[in-house]
Amino acid sequence: MTTFAPDSLALNRKLPLWYQVSQSLRASILGRSPEAPLRLPTEDALAAHYGVSVLTMRQALKELEEEGLISRHRRRGTFIEPHARRTAPVRLLGSVDAIVAQQSGMSTIVLGHGPVPVPTELAEYFPDMTEVAGFRRLRSDEATGEPTNHARNFVRPDIAARIDLADLERWPMTKVLRDAVGIRIGRITDTVEARLADPETARLLNVPLLSPILHYTGITHDESGQVLDIAQIHYRGDRFSFTVTLDAH
């Protein structure tokens, strides 16, 4: 049976190989012609095509399977989902230190903390519990005192019990988890979208009701893949922008 022929890839040794392979194969799948075969080559053949190990190739394919672009069938092979479309956001890799730097440099007040029900929209990330520890913080510009963002964190209770509130007034949650609590962070997934300020956000950030804000969601996983913390941060739209630089080499 004829198999799908993915594009070639020049690997960048500065980035994880599985990530580069998954993004290259993803682009090939989404850009394929209608008459292209749906069956992918074997893992061994794909690994040889990209010049990576079979384990690396397997991780790249798992990423595409989770996105719904491919399906894998034992003894039959791996197939492109014919109706798959570009529905997932672009994923960009960076360092934890970059996230810490982005969240730092402001004075912080802890507005509240304690057990809270798992929000419905976050239930999939905390499947084994009905309550998590909630933290609410307000950050302000150190020079002017003007509020800049309002943050809510939802943390696994066993992890939250080890957090010192004084650390949260000095450092971002990411740094507290990594450096104060001693968690080995595996990855953080960031999403930024435009929203309108609700009454509470408008009051805390001192902006008009329904004015534009940037809504940031950061999901922190440990090295085993378990979700430790979900941050939801509302940034004043007139004070923040997010810039991403991509290295082409």
C-alpha positions as CSV (number, residue, x, y, z in Angstrom):
1,M,0.0,0.0,0.0
2,T,1.3,3.5,-0.9
3,T,2.1,5.6,2.1
4,F,2.1,9.3,2.7
5,A,5.4,11.1,2.0
6,P,6.2,13.8,4.6
7,D,8.4,16.8,3.8
8,S,12.1,16.8,4.7
9,L,13.4,18.6,7.9
10,A,16.6,20.3,8.8
11,L,17.0,19.7,12.5
12,N,17.9,22.5,14.9
13,R,19.9,21.0,17.8
14,K,18.8,23.9,20.1
15,L,15.2,22.5,20.3
16,P,13.9,19.1,21.4
17,L,13.9,16.8,18.4
18,W,10.5,15.3,19.0
19,Y,9.0,18.8,18.9
20,Q,10.6,19.7,15.6
21,V,9.6,16.3,14.1
22,S,6.0,16.6,15.3
23,Q,5.6,20.2,13.9
24,S,7.2,19.3,10.6
25,L,4.9,16.2,10.2
26,R,1.9,18.3,11.3
27,A,2.6,20.8,8.6
28,S,3.0,18.1,6.0
29,I,-0.3,16.5,7.1
30,L,-2.3,19.8,7.1
31,G,-0.8,20.9,3.8
32,R,-1.3,17.6,2.0
33,S,-3.1,17.3,-1.3
34,P,-6.6,15.7,-1.2
35,E,-5.4,12.7,-3.2
36,A,-2.4,12.0,-0.9
37,P,-2.4,8.6,0.8
38,L,-3.7,8.5,4.4
39,R,-1.4,5.8,5.7
40,L,1.9,6.9,7.3
41,P,5.1,5.1,6.9
42,T,6.2,2.8,9.8
43,E,7.9,4.3,12.9
44,D,11.2,2.9,11.7
45,A,10.8,4.5,8.2
46,L,9.7,7.8,9.7
47,A,12.6,7.8,12.1
48,A,15.1,7.2,9.3
49,H,13.4,9.9,7.1
50,Y,13.9,12.5,9.8
51,G,17.2,11.2,11.1
52,V,16.0,10.6,14.7
53,S,15.6,7.6,17.0
54,V,12.5,5.5,17.1
55,L,11.8,6.7,20.6
56,T,11.9,10.3,19.4
57,M,9.6,9.5,16.5
58,R,7.2,7.7,18.8
59,Q,6.9,10.8,21.1
60,A,6.3,13.0,18.0
61,L,3.5,10.7,16.8
62,K,2.0,10.6,20.3
63,E,1.7,14.4,20.1
64,L,-0.1,14.3,16.8
65,E,-2.4,11.5,18.0
66,E,-3.4,13.5,21.1
67,E,-4.2,16.4,18.7
68,G,-6.5,14.2,16.7
69,L,-4.5,14.5,13.4
70,I,-3.6,10.8,13.3
71,S,-4.9,7.5,14.6
72,R,-2.8,4.4,15.4
73,H,-4.0,0.9,15.0
74,R,-2.1,-2.1,16.2
75,R,-1.0,-4.4,13.4
76,R,-2.7,-2.1,10.8
77,G,-0.5,1.0,11.1
78,T,-0.8,4.8,11.6
79,F,-3.3,6.8,9.5
80,I,-4.0,10.5,8.9
81,E,-7.5,11.4,10.0
82,P,-9.1,12.6,6.7
83,H,-11.2,15.4,8.3
84,A,-8.5,16.7,10.6
85,R,-8.2,20.4,10.5
86,R,-6.0,23.1,12.1
87,T,-7.8,23.4,15.4
88,A,-5.0,23.5,17.9
89,P,-3.1,26.7,18.8
90,V,0.4,27.1,17.7
91,R,2.8,25.7,20.3
92,L,6.1,27.4,21.0
93,L,8.9,26.1,23.2
94,G,10.9,28.2,25.7
95,S,12.5,27.9,29.1
96,V,10.9,28.0,32.6
97,D,13.3,30.9,33.3
98,A,11.7,32.9,30.5
99,I,8.3,32.4,32.1
100,V,9.7,33.4,35.6
101,A,11.2,36.6,34.0
102,Q,7.9,37.5,32.3
103,Q,6.1,37.2,35.7
104,S,8.6,39.0,37.8
105,G,9.5,42.7,38.5
106,M,6.3,43.8,40.3
107,S,5.1,44.2,43.8
108,T,2.6,41.5,44.8
109,I,-0.2,41.4,47.4
110,V,-1.8,38.0,48.3
111,L,-5.6,38.7,48.3
112,G,-6.7,35.3,49.5
113,H,-5.9,31.6,49.7
114,G,-7.6,28.4,50.7
115,P,-9.5,25.4,49.4
116,V,-11.8,26.0,46.5
117,P,-13.9,23.7,44.3
118,V,-12.2,22.7,41.1
119,P,-13.6,25.0,38.4
120,T,-15.7,23.1,35.8
121,E,-13.4,24.2,32.9
122,L,-10.3,22.8,34.7
123,A,-11.8,19.5,35.9
124,E,-10.0,17.5,33.2
125,Y,-6.6,18.6,34.7
126,F,-7.5,17.5,38.2
127,P,-9.5,14.3,37.6
128,D,-8.8,12.8,41.0
129,M,-10.1,15.6,43.2
130,T,-13.1,17.9,43.8
131,E,-11.1,20.6,45.6
132,V,-7.8,22.3,45.1
133,A,-5.9,25.1,46.8
134,G,-6.7,28.6,45.4
135,F,-4.4,31.6,45.6
136,R,-5.4,35.2,44.5
137,R,-2.8,37.9,44.0
138,L,-2.7,41.4,42.7
139,R,0.5,42.7,41.1
140,S,1.3,46.4,40.7
141,D,4.0,48.5,39.1
142,E,6.7,49.1,41.7
143,A,7.3,52.7,40.6
144,T,3.7,54.0,40.2
145,G,1.7,51.6,42.4
146,E,-0.7,51.1,39.4
147,P,-2.3,47.6,39.3
148,T,-1.1,45.7,36.3
149,N,-2.5,42.1,36.6
150,H,-4.7,39.9,38.7
151,A,-3.6,36.3,39.1
152,R,-5.5,33.2,40.3
153,N,-3.7,29.9,40.9
154,F,-5.2,26.5,41.4
155,V,-2.7,24.2,43.0
156,R,-2.8,20.5,44.0
157,P,-3.4,20.5,47.8
158,D,-0.4,18.4,48.6
159,I,1.8,20.9,46.8
160,A,0.0,24.0,48.2
161,A,0.7,22.8,51.8
162,R,4.4,23.4,51.2
163,I,4.0,26.9,49.9
164,D,5.0,29.9,52.1
165,L,2.8,32.9,51.5
166,A,5.8,35.2,52.0
167,D,7.5,33.6,49.0
168,L,4.4,34.3,46.9
169,E,4.7,38.0,47.8
170,R,8.3,38.0,46.5
171,W,8.3,35.6,43.6
172,P,6.0,34.3,40.8
173,M,4.3,30.9,41.5
174,T,6.6,29.2,39.0
175,K,9.7,30.2,40.9
176,V,8.1,29.3,44.2
177,L,7.3,25.8,43.0
178,R,10.7,25.2,41.5
179,D,13.1,26.9,43.9
180,A,11.2,27.1,47.2
181,V,9.1,23.9,47.1
182,G,11.7,21.9,45.1
183,I,9.4,20.7,42.3
184,R,11.1,19.4,39.2
185,I,9.0,21.1,36.5
186,G,8.6,19.2,33.3
187,R,6.8,21.7,31.1
188,I,4.5,24.7,31.1
189,T,1.8,25.2,28.5
190,D,0.9,28.9,28.0
191,T,-2.2,30.3,26.3
192,V,-2.9,34.0,25.8
193,E,-6.2,35.3,24.5
194,A,-8.1,38.6,24.3
195,R,-11.1,39.1,26.7
196,L,-13.2,41.9,28.1
197,A,-12.9,42.9,31.8
198,D,-15.6,41.5,34.0
199,P,-16.7,43.6,37.1
200,E,-14.2,42.1,39.5
201,T,-11.3,42.4,37.1
202,A,-12.2,46.0,36.2
203,R,-12.3,46.9,39.9
204,L,-9.0,45.2,40.8
205,L,-7.1,46.6,37.7
206,N,-8.7,50.0,37.9
207,V,-10.0,49.8,34.3
208,P,-13.4,50.5,32.7
209,L,-15.9,47.6,32.7
210,L,-15.6,45.6,29.4
211,S,-12.3,47.1,28.5
212,P,-9.8,44.9,26.7
213,I,-7.5,42.6,28.8
214,L,-5.1,39.8,28.1
215,H,-6.2,36.5,29.6
216,Y,-3.2,34.2,30.3
217,T,-3.5,30.5,31.2
218,G,-0.4,28.6,32.3
219,I,-0.6,24.9,33.0
220,T,2.4,23.6,35.0
221,H,3.3,19.9,34.8
222,D,5.9,17.9,36.7
223,E,8.3,15.6,35.0
224,S,5.8,12.7,35.2
225,G,3.2,14.8,33.3
226,Q,0.9,15.5,36.3
227,V,-0.6,18.9,36.5
228,L,0.6,20.8,39.6
229,D,-0.7,24.3,39.1
230,I,-3.0,26.2,36.7
231,A,-2.5,30.0,36.6
232,Q,-5.1,32.3,35.2
233,I,-3.8,35.9,34.9
234,H,-5.7,39.0,33.7
235,Y,-3.3,41.6,32.3
236,R,-4.3,45.2,31.6
237,G,-4.4,45.4,27.8
238,D,-2.8,48.9,27.8
239,R,0.2,47.7,29.8
240,F,1.2,44.4,28.2
241,S,2.2,42.8,25.0
242,F,3.7,39.4,24.2
243,T,6.5,39.0,21.7
244,V,7.8,35.7,20.4
245,T,11.1,35.5,18.5
246,L,11.7,32.4,16.4
247,D,15.2,31.2,15.6
248,A,15.3,30.0,12.0
249,H,18.7,28.2,12.3
